[in-house]
Amino acid sequence: MDKGPEPKIDDLPPCLIHIDKEGKWYHQGAEIIHPGFVQFFFEHMELDDKGRYVINWNGQRCYIEVEDTAYVVRQVDFSGGNGKEERAILHLSDGSTEALAPETLFIGKEDVLYCQVKNGTFPARFLRPAYYQLAEKIMEEGGSFYLLLQGKKYPIKPSRDKSGPVS
């Protein structure tokens, strides 16, 4: 059955949900503190082709106002050792963990560190504690910065326009 054309983003109603740059969720100005609600929203969130965050549930769609990124990296742990099999494990704002894809690291506005998460689907902002944990493995060489991981140097790319994450 043909669902018809995809609605324009301007046709989507707002969810009346806001995510601040620290990863806190709000509904009409009140913080959403029930973890089940936040988890539900994460599970049904997608990025549309314009880079907008959309909740899509049972055919109902609405957009979320996001100050920076919906996902934030709260903590970084390192597994392995000796620089060869070492992995950086990210603890994300949805409660999940995943290995850092070091080739996705980049610097955005206000020199904030970002990476791509969820198989490259979403950008994630490193909160300050997570940044400091990762910074222990960052080195500077010739004016450029690299993450030393798995015996390799991964360049940390500057954002093209310094206006924020690149989706």
Secondary structure, 3 states (H helix, E strand, C coil): CCCCCCCCHHHCCEEEEEECCCCCEEECCEECCCHHHHHHHHHCEEECCCCCEEEEECCEEEEEEECCCCEEEEEEEEECCCCCCCEEEEEECCCCEEECCHHHCEECHHHCEEEEECCCCEEEEECHHHHHHHHCCEEEECCEEEEEECCEEEECEECCCCCCCCC
